[in-house]
């Protein structure tokens, strides 16, 4: 669920639609070859180690913002995502959200 100004929701919906309509067979072929690899178990362990390292780096980067009460975050079970809640003193305006697209 996304709670945001309609302008942002519309823009994200358009981006998602563009991504879904452009799905080609190539990624499926790559995934098929990857899943057939004899060293898949080793590759998965390596990938998980990289993800764990990157997660720790992200936690370190967010720590100053969390300690000053500017955000909170949690990691959902069984996922590589991080749910961040910005604790803003003021309500964000639609123009504030467009800043994220300009980066």
SVG drawing of the C-alpha trace seen along z (x, -y; Angstrom):
<svg xmlns="http://www.w3.org/2000/svg" viewBox="-5 -22 35 51">
<polyline fill="none" stroke="black" stroke-width="0.4" points="0.0,0.0 1.3,-3.4 0.1,-6.6 1.2,-9.6 -0.2,-12.5 -2.2,-11.5 0.5,-13.1 3.1,-10.8 0.9,-7.7 0.1,-8.4 3.7,-8.8 4.7,-5.6 1.8,-3.7 3.0,-4.9 6.5,-3.8 5.4,-0.4 3.2,0.1 6.1,-0.8 8.3,1.7 5.7,4.5 5.0,3.9 8.6,4.1 9.3,7.6 11.3,9.6 12.3,13.2 16.0,12.4 15.8,12.1 13.9,15.4 16.6,17.1 19.3,15.7 17.3,16.9 16.9,20.3 20.7,20.6 21.4,19.3 19.1,21.9 20.7,24.7 24.2,23.7 26.1,26.5 27.4,24.1 24.0,22.4 24.3,23.1 27.7,21.4 26.4,18.4 23.4,18.1 25.6,18.1 27.8,15.5 24.8,13.4 23.4,13.6 26.7,12.5 26.8,9.5 23.2,8.6 24.0,8.9 27.0,6.6 25.0,4.0 22.2,4.2 24.7,3.4 26.1,0.5 22.6,-0.8 21.9,-0.5 25.1,-2.5 24.0,-5.2 20.6,-5.4 21.8,-5.4 22.4,-9.1 18.9,-9.9 17.3,-7.3 19.2,-8.5 17.9,-12.0 14.3,-10.8 14.1,-11.7 13.1,-8.2 12.4,-4.7 12.8,-1.5 12.2,2.2 13.1,5.2 10.1,7.4 10.4,11.1 11.6,13.1 12.7,10.2 15.6,8.0 13.6,4.8 13.7,2.1 10.6,0.2 11.5,-3.4 9.1,-5.8 10.1,-9.4 9.2,-11.3 8.6,-14.8 7.6,-17.7 5.4,-19.1 3.2,-17.4 4.9,-16.9 3.5,-18.8 3.2,-17.3 6.2,-19.4 8.3,-17.8 7.8,-14.3 9.1,-15.4 12.5,-16.0 12.9,-12.3 12.5,-12.0 15.1,-14.7 17.9,-12.7"/>
</svg>
